Amino acid sequence: MSKVTLYNTLGRTPTTIPSKKDMVKIYACGPTVYDYAHIGNLRNYIFVDTLHRTLLLADKDVRLVINITDVGHLTDDADQGEDKLEKRSKERGKDAWELAEFYEEAFKQDLSDLNIKEPTSWPRATKHIQEQIDLVKKMEKRGYTYETSDGIYFDTSKLNDYGELVPNFSPEDLEAGHRVTMKEKRNSTDFALWKLSGDKNRQMEWDSPWGKGFPGWHIECTAMGCAYLGETFDIHTGGIDHIPVHHTNEIAQARGAYGKPHADIWMHGEFLNLKDGKMSKSKRGFIRLQTVVDKGYSPLDFRYLCLLTKYRKPLEFSWDALSAARKARFSLKNLIPSGENTKKVYEPIKQALLDDLNTPKALGELRKVLTSDSFSDKDKRSIALYADTVLGLELDKEQVVPTDVKELAKKRDILRKKQRYDEADELRERIEQKGFVVEDGEETTLRPSLEQQG
């Protein structure tokens, strides 16, 4: 077994999972299923999948839980506004339960299309209401809660280390406290554990010791994480937007209920940005994976683009960048010799991945191997397939470009260098007739047409 070094947001330090540890338990914050996931959301799950695959590469057993948030996530993180599912249900004139199921399946299909491994469990918030009620009762018993006219709240003043996930934390840094009036809150950072329905007509509500209502957004993850992985588990992941409110409050709930850390390592993926800023569902201008496909790209082109940047660095998305990633992905596939599917451990690639999931370095090391004369064709193929156990680019598929098409491309490159462009164009037509798209650079890059990709 191998040791894995990961960057821990809690403490801002590299943390090593020792080689002797057999089982690694991970909780990944899942989607709120009131709409389609956008590609910024999906970048985060490519990061989670890379973590999952890297731990398997290090010979660990992995128990991965990705939750489905189908209730309790309000439009304002400060415990105000409508539940996102209820709001969208009214907008669409459709049942909230049916909407949640529809968008959950769409999300799972996106993950499948991106070649993301299935988690061990997919718990839904609405299927674990009793666990959430029980967790609130534990905090209540230990003196961490108080009741208001609209629900049960967590008293953050009772925790000396509240906000430890946020560097140089002060309550004023958390927007939740000063975006709305305090009303009956004791402290600006206090948050709802259980919201009461009152006189509102809701589709999703349950009886509780405090009255009919629904769980707060944060309680579901703490309850399900503990139910499936134990009171303290190894790794908790999410996007960096989860740090100041959601994950900070998850940590508080675990401390309040059990007096223990919720997770040993907290990992956060950075944003995928457009030129004009962060992608957001609320702006209704987000890009779906289906948009990528409709424009002629494979989901794996997007996966490749994400792997070119470390998970904890911002990534700016553009169609030009995606086109370059598509070209680079097919260039890499075309370098892989044909042969039997065997895997060969290659230490430079392995060490890059074990060092906080350094996928850009791993891709660079793989390209060096495939363009080197120092490796046999058999070793090149074996090393590529070994790397792909983590990269997930489906490099083990049959050769993308047949030999006769490759030969036409080589002849075309020679003609272009001799500036015999009319003859080069004739070869382009012959290549396209065989079902391949030609992309020019220093050398011709070929990829299957959309029809051939299927």
C-alpha positions in Angstrom: 0.0 0.0 0.0 1.1 3.6 -0.6 0.7 6.8 1.4 -1.4 9.6 -0.1 -0.8 13.3 0.7 -3.8 15.6 0.5 -4.3 19.3 1.2 -6.4 19.8 4.3 -8.4 23.0 4.3 -8.8 22.7 8.1 -5.4 24.0 9.1 -4.2 24.7 5.6 -1.6 21.9 5.7 -0.8 18.8 3.7 -2.1 15.7 5.5 -0.9 12.2 4.9 -3.1 9.2 4.8 -0.7 6.5 6.0 0.1 3.5 3.9 -1.1 1.1 6.7 -4.7 2.5 6.5 -6.9 0.1 4.6 -10.3 1.8 4.5 -10.9 5.5 3.6 -14.3 6.9 4.3 -15.4 10.0 2.2 -18.5 12.2 2.3 -19.0 14.4 -0.8 -21.6 17.1 -0.6 -24.1 16.3 -3.3 -26.4 18.4 -5.4 -29.6 20.3 -4.5 -31.8 18.7 -7.1 -34.0 21.7 -8.1 -32.3 22.1 -11.5 -29.8 20.6 -13.8 -26.1 20.6 -12.6 -23.9 23.1 -14.5 -20.4 22.3 -15.6 -19.0 24.3 -12.6 -20.8 21.8 -10.3 -19.6 18.9 -12.3 -15.9 20.0 -12.1 -16.2 19.3 -8.4 -17.3 15.7 -8.9 -14.5 15.1 -11.4 -12.2 16.2 -8.5 -14.1 13.8 -6.1 -13.7 11.0 -8.7 -10.0 11.7 -9.1 -9.7 11.4 -5.3 -11.7 8.2 -5.3 -9.6 6.6 -8.1 -6.3 7.8 -6.6 -7.1 6.1 -3.3 -7.9 2.9 -5.2 -4.6 3.3 -7.0 -2.9 3.4 -3.5 -4.7 0.0 -2.7 -7.2 1.5 -0.3 -10.8 0.4 0.1 -13.0 3.4 -0.4 -16.5 4.0 1.1 -17.8 7.1 -0.7 -21.1 8.7 0.1 -22.7 11.4 -2.1 -25.9 12.8 -0.7 -28.9 14.1 -2.6 -30.4 17.3 -1.2 -34.1 17.2 -2.0 -35.4 19.4 0.8 -34.3 22.1 3.2 -31.9 24.2 1.1 -33.4 27.7 1.2 -32.9 30.3 -1.5 -30.9 32.4 1.1 -28.2 30.7 3.2 -29.2 32.9 6.1 -32.3 30.7 6.7 -34.6 33.0 4.9 -36.5 32.7 1.6 -38.2 29.6 0.1 -37.1 26.0 -0.1 -35.5 25.7 -3.5 -37.5 22.6 -4.4 -40.8 24.2 -3.3 -40.0 27.4 -5.2 -39.1 25.6 -8.5 -42.2 23.4 -8.1 -44.4 26.6 -8.0 -42.6 28.0 -11.0 -43.0 24.9 -13.1 -46.4 23.8 -11.8 -45.1 20.4 -11.0 -44.9 18.2 -7.9 -41.7 18.9 -5.9 -41.1 15.1 -5.3 -41.3 14.4 -9.1 -39.0 17.4 -9.9 -36.4 16.2 -7.3 -36.4 12.7 -8.8 -36.1 14.0 -12.4 -33.1 16.3 -11.6 -31.5 13.6 -9.5 -31.5 11.2 -12.5 -30.2 13.9 -14.8 -27.3 14.5 -12.4 -26.5 10.8 -12.2 -26.5 10.6 -16.0 -24.1 13.6 -16.2 -21.7 11.7 -13.8 -22.0 8.6 -15.9 -21.3 10.5 -19.1 -18.2 11.9 -17.5 -17.0 8.4 -16.6 -17.3 9.1 -12.8 -17.4 6.1 -10.6 -20.6 5.3 -8.7 -20.4 6.1 -4.9 -21.0 3.4 -2.4 -24.3 5.2 -1.3 -26.6 7.9 -2.6 -28.6 8.9 0.5 -31.5 11.4 0.1 -32.3 14.0 2.7 -36.1 13.1 2.6 -35.3 9.5 3.3 -33.4 10.4 6.5 -35.7 12.7 8.3 -35.7 10.7 11.6 -31.9 10.7 11.7 -31.9 14.5 11.3 -34.5 14.8 14.1 -32.5 12.5 16.3 -29.3 14.6 15.7 -31.1 17.9 16.7 -32.3 16.2 19.9 -28.7 15.2 20.7 -27.7 18.9 20.4 -30.7 20.0 22.3 -29.8 17.7 25.2 -26.3 19.0 25.3 -27.5 22.6 25.4 -26.6 23.9 22.0 -30.0 24.8 20.7 -32.8 27.3 21.3 -36.3 27.8 19.9 -37.8 30.7 18.1 -41.2 31.3 16.5 -39.9 29.8 13.2 -37.7 26.9 14.3 -34.9 25.4 16.3 -31.5 27.2 16.0 -27.9 26.3 16.8 -26.3 28.7 19.3 -22.9 29.3 17.8 -21.7 31.2 20.9 -21.5 27.9 22.8 -18.6 26.8 20.6 -15.1 28.3 21.2 -13.8 27.1 17.8 -16.8 28.0 15.7 -15.5 29.1 12.2 -12.2 27.2 12.5 -12.5 26.3 8.8 -12.4 30.0 7.7 -8.9 31.7 7.9 -8.8 34.6 10.4 -12.5 34.0 11.1 -14.7 36.7 12.6 -18.5 36.6 12.6 -18.7 39.6 10.3 -17.0 37.5 7.6 -20.0 35.3 7.2 -22.6 37.0 5.0 -25.4 35.0 6.5 -25.6 37.1 9.6 -25.9 40.5 8.0 -27.9 39.9 4.9 -31.1 39.7 6.9 -32.4 41.2 10.1 -31.6 39.3 13.2 -35.2 38.8 14.2 -35.1 36.2 17.1 -31.5 35.0 16.4 -29.2 35.4 19.4 -26.1 35.7 17.3 -25.6 36.6 13.6 -24.0 33.3 12.8 -26.7 31.1 14.4 -28.4 28.8 12.0 -31.6 26.8 11.7 -31.6 23.1 12.5 -35.4 22.6 12.0 -37.7 25.1 10.4 -41.4 25.2 11.3 -44.0 25.3 8.5 -46.3 27.7 10.4 -49.3 28.6 8.3 -47.5 27.9 5.0 -48.8 25.2 2.7 -45.8 22.9 2.0 -45.5 19.7 -0.1 -42.5 18.5 2.0 -43.0 18.6 5.8 -42.9 16.2 8.7 -44.0 16.0 12.3 -41.3 16.6 14.9 -41.0 17.2 18.7 -41.0 20.9 17.9 -43.9 21.0 15.5 -44.6 20.3 11.8 -41.7 21.5 9.6 -38.6 20.5 7.7 -34.9 20.2 8.3 -32.3 22.9 7.8 -29.9 22.5 5.0 -26.8 21.8 7.1 -28.3 19.1 9.4 -28.9 16.6 6.5 -25.2 16.3 5.7 -24.1 15.9 9.3 -26.8 13.3 10.0 -26.2 11.2 6.9 -22.4 11.5 7.1 -22.5 10.1 10.7 -25.2 7.5 9.8 -23.2 6.0 6.9 -19.6 6.7 7.9 -19.5 7.1 11.7 -19.3 10.0 14.0 -15.8 11.0 12.7 -14.7 9.9 9.2 -11.7 10.5 7.0 -12.5 13.0 4.3 -15.2 15.5 3.6 -15.3 17.3 0.2 -17.2 20.1 -1.4 -16.8 23.3 -3.4 -15.0 26.3 -1.8 -18.3 28.1 -1.6 -19.3 25.5 1.1 -16.5 26.7 3.5 -17.9 29.8 5.1 -21.5 28.6 5.8 -22.4 25.0 5.0 -19.2 23.2 6.1 -18.6 25.6 9.0 -22.1 24.7 10.3 -21.6 21.0 9.7 -18.5 21.0 11.9 -20.5 22.9 14.6 -23.3 20.4 14.5 -20.9 17.4 14.9 -19.2 19.2 17.8 -22.6 20.0 19.4 -24.0 16.5 19.0 -20.9 14.3 19.7 -18.1 16.6 20.9 -15.9 15.2 18.2 -14.5 16.4 14.8 -16.8 15.6 11.9 -14.0 14.7 9.5 -10.2 14.5 9.8 -9.6 16.1 6.3 -11.6 18.7 4.6 -11.0 19.2 0.8 -12.5 21.8 -1.4 -12.5 22.2 -5.2 -12.1 25.7 -6.7 -14.6 27.4 -9.0 -14.9 27.0 -12.7 -15.3 30.6 -13.9 -16.6 32.3 -17.0 -14.9 35.4 -18.2 -17.5 37.5 -16.4 -17.4 35.6 -13.1 -18.5 32.5 -11.3 -21.1 30.2 -12.9 -24.3 30.3 -10.9 -27.7 28.6 -11.3 -29.4 31.6 -9.9 -28.2 33.7 -12.9 -30.0 31.1 -15.2 -27.1 31.5 -17.7 -25.2 28.5 -16.7 -23.7 25.9 -19.1 -24.9 22.3 -18.8 -23.0 19.2 -19.9 -25.7 18.7 -22.6 -24.8 22.2 -23.9 -21.2 20.9 -24.3 -22.5 17.8 -26.2 -24.8 19.8 -28.4 -21.8 21.9 -29.5 -20.0 18.8 -30.7 -17.8 18.0 -27.8 -17.5 14.8 -25.8 -18.1 14.9 -22.0 -14.6 13.5 -21.8 -13.2 16.6 -23.5 -14.6 18.5 -20.5 -13.1 16.0 -18.1 -9.7 16.4 -19.8 -10.0 20.2 -19.6 -10.6 19.9 -15.8 -7.6 17.6 -15.3 -5.3 20.1 -16.9 -5.6 22.3 -13.8 -5.3 21.2 -10.1 -8.6 20.8 -8.4 -7.8 23.6 -5.9 -6.9 26.2 -8.5 -9.6 28.3 -10.3 -10.3 27.3 -13.9 -11.6 29.7 -16.5 -13.9 28.0 -19.0 -14.1 29.1 -22.7 -15.1 27.3 -25.8 -11.6 27.9 -27.2 -10.1 26.2 -24.1 -12.5 23.2 -24.6 -11.5 22.9 -28.2 -7.8 22.8 -27.3 -8.6 20.2 -24.7 -10.5 18.1 -27.2 -7.6 18.3 -29.6 -5.1 17.4 -26.9 -7.2 14.4 -25.7 -7.4 12.9 -29.2 -3.7 13.6 -29.8 -3.0 11.6 -26.6 -5.2 8.7 -27.6 -3.6 8.6 -31.1 -0.2 8.2 -29.5 -1.2 5.0 -27.8 0.0 1.9 -29.7 -2.5 -0.9 -30.3 -2.1 -4.2 -28.4 -3.5 -6.1 -25.5 -4.9 -4.3 -22.5 -2.4 -4.7 -19.7 -1.4 -2.1 -17.0 2.1 -1.3 -15.9 2.9 0.8 -12.7 4.9 3.9 -13.7 6.3 5.6 -10.6 6.5 9.3 -11.9 2.7 9.2 -12.8 1.8 7.4 -9.5 3.8 9.8 -7.4 2.2 12.8 -9.1 -1.3 11.5 -8.3 -0.4 10.6 -4.7 0.8 14.1 -4.2 -2.5 15.9 -3.7 -4.0 14.7 -7.0 -1.6 16.4 -9.3 -3.3 15.5 -12.6 -1.6 18.2 -14.8 1.8 16.6 -13.9 0.5 13.1 -14.4 -0.8 14.0 -17.9 2.6 15.6 -18.7 4.5 12.5 -17.6 2.2 10.3 -19.7 2.7 12.4 -22.8 6.5 12.2 -22.2 6.3 8.4 -22.2 4.2 8.2 -25.3 6.5 10.5 -27.3 9.7 8.9 -26.1 11.8 6.4 -28.0 12.9 4.8 -24.7 9.8 2.8 -24.2 8.5 -0.2 -26.2 5.0 0.0 -27.7 3.8 -2.6 -25.2 5.1 -0.5 -22.3 3.7 2.7 -23.7 0.2 1.1 -23.9 0.5 -0.5 -20.5 1.6 2.7 -18.8 -1.2 4.7 -20.5 -3.8 2.3 -19.3 -2.3 2.3 -15.8 -2.5 6.2 -15.8 -6.1 6.0 -17.0 -7.3 4.1 -14.0 -7.2 7.6 -12.3 -7.5 9.9 -15.3 -10.7 8.2 -16.4 -10.3 9.2 -20.1 -11.3 5.8 -21.5 -7.8 5.4 -23.1 -8.5 1.6 -23.1 -11.0 2.0 -25.9 -10.0 0.6 -29.3 -7.8 2.8 -31.4 -9.7 5.9 -32.4 -8.0 6.3 -35.8 -7.4 3.3 -38.1 -4.0 2.9 -39.6 -5.1 3.9 -43.2 -6.5 7.1 -41.9 -3.3 7.9 -39.9 -1.3 7.3 -43.1 -3.5 9.8 -45.0 -2.9 12.3 -42.2 0.9 11.9 -42.4 0.9 12.3 -46.2 -1.3 15.4 -45.8 1.2 16.9 -43.3 4.0 16.4 -45.9 2.0 18.1 -48.6 1.2 21.1 -46.3 4.8 21.5 -45.5 5.6 21.6 -49.2 2.7 24.1 -49.6 0.9 21.8 -51.9 -2.4 22.9 -50.4 -4.8 21.7 -53.2 -3.5 18.1 -52.8 -3.7 18.4 -49.0 -7.3 19.5 -49.3 -8.1 16.4 -51.3 -6.7 14.2 -48.6 -8.7 16.2 -46.0 -11.9 15.3 -48.0 -10.8 11.6 -48.1 -10.2 11.6 -44.3 -13.6 13.2 -43.6 -15.3 10.7 -45.9 -14.0 8.0 -43.6 -15.7 9.6 -40.6 -13.0 11.8 -39.1 -12.7 15.5 -38.4 -9.3 17.2 -39.3 -7.9 19.8 -36.9 -4.8 21.6 -38.0 -1.8 22.5 -35.9 1.9 21.7 -36.4 0.6 18.3 -37.2 -2.8 17.1 -38.2 -5.0 15.9 -35.3 -7.9 13.6 -36.0 -11.0 12.8 -34.1 -14.1 10.8 -34.9 -17.1 12.7 -36.3 -20.1 13.1 -34.0 -21.8 10.3 -35.9 -18.9 8.0 -35.3 -18.6 8.9 -31.6 -22.2 7.8 -31.3 
